[in-house]
Amino acid sequence: LLGPLRLGLSLLKNRIVMGALTRHRAVPTNVPNGIMLKYYVQRDKGGAGLIVSKTATRVGVLPECTMHASLIYQFRTEWENAPGIWSQEQIDSWKKITDAV
């Protein structure tokens, strides 16, 4: 559990995985912010070998077309302030977070 693990091209420091948790902390335009940066840096310092990012919903034409990930396109979501990744501003904000952890 505490030993390193190779996962594809990544080497994880251990086998501890933090699952996706939505904290509804993105700004109303679904842009990740400093609060989220601090949250993920804290989780990283806590020792997780792999952190799965925020849980949000991608909703397609049919209600059953949902998946847990960041919002990947602007359509609609039932979760307010969930982080997205369809705009350049969102991508840039996520990059700050991934660079920090």
Secondary structure, DSSP 8 states (H G I E B T S, - for coil): --S-EEETTEEESSS-EE-------S-TT----HHHHHHHHHHHHTT-SEE----EE---SSTT---EESB-SSS--SSTT--B-SSHHHHHHHHHHHHH-
